[in-house]
């Protein structure tokens, strides 16, 4: 334990020298003498917890293999309310869910006990959503990836108290994409998502409907929300018991809330919309057969051309749409979606029945990164740094009264995001910006890989990596930018930008 204490002391010293201006536990200004006193006050157990928490991301607990005994649940498509206009009602609720046979687990959900429905919009729709908080605590409704004005974005400033409701309105002005929604109350996001608050948004447009992609929801167009969890001996989601300040990681995978799932498919092309809805776990998806698949979309829209891959990695909040052609596979053989460690995530059962005819067109979109954008100077520099409760952006923790940056509505600027290593080497930070989709200009000066040359709202940044993005905001107001490891976000790894 002595070595760990020495390492912890060094880590804290580096954090303070590098600009971590607040004592993580006491919230006070922290100079060297304060830091030393803080070190004296920390016991061996808390220091050990700090180091264990950080090191747990270097040696991530493996997921249990799916036994494939339960058919994958498909989120219901939310029906519109009766009446004029496009109106939906979304309720945040508490409930009990039979995740394990014969046991009721206490959970949260939207319009139900666990997870939520899928909302389908079309570009040009004028939408109203009645949001209702039926929980016993404050919550917000954040529309992740949706380009809307800040007053309906659902950030931490937009908390609804228990029993409160709010009607929001917006026009859908972006192209076809797979988005999602989840809570964003400051300090409670990680626990509320962990307990089950997450839902889907599909946007369609004329282009996406006309190019012939697999599009029969629940049959050859399948959403997959990946979330790892740790259940206690009573099969409950005891977040307080398992919480890790560096990002909570579990050993049990749920896909769309389904334990030990399998997916029965026909001999056809199947579109899988991958959503990393975990608090902190990264996933590298592969097929157990070694066969390639085709990626057709990023977070915010279709790629210009399909990209053939054998694996794709998503950090928390990132999405990717892929197509697997099961018509070319032997239905006798076993095939599954697995991760980098070889854990079986989702076994596929391929029937002998032929499915719908669909195609993967050679041209899908007209996304472009123009020379003018690439030549713009960097105007915003973001430095991600720290671990556990001592995480910062540009040496500061989130302050709801502080505006960190300003930008003009409709003006494209270049941001540079740098993940500064700590004394233990650091960890990947998924960086998310509210209210806009952006373009990746470069990673460490090199062009991004082909499957990242599309609209993004979240981006993986490795330790000591610098990423440049071009971003334009279509609406005015105050938006969040933050690490999407949910515990880091709750611990203050978040800032605010005012769009004027």
Beta strands, then each sheet from edge to edge (+ up, - down):
strand 1: 70-71
strand 2: 86-97
strand 3: 105-110
strand 4: 118-122
strand 5: 126-133
strand 6: 142-144
strand 7: 165-171
strand 8: 177-182
strand 9: 199-204
strand 10: 221-229
strand 11: 252-255
strand 12: 258-259
strand 13: 261-267
strand 14: 269-276
strand 15: 283-287
strand 16: 293-298
strand 17: 301-309
strand 18: 312-314
strand 19: 319-325
strand 20: 335-338
strand 21: 344-354
strand 22: 378-385
strand 23: 392-393
strand 24: 405-407
strand 25: 413-419
strand 26: 429-433
strand 27: 438-443
strand 28: 458-461
strand 29: 466-471
strand 30: 477-483
strand 31: 494-499
sheet 1: 1+ 13+ 21+ 20- 15+ 18-
sheet 2: 3+ 2- 5- 7+
sheet 3: 4+ 9+ 8- 6+
sheet 4: 12+ 11- 10+ 14+ 19- 16+ 17-
sheet 5: 23+ 22- 25- 29+ 27-
sheet 6: 24+ 31+ 30- 26+ 28-
end
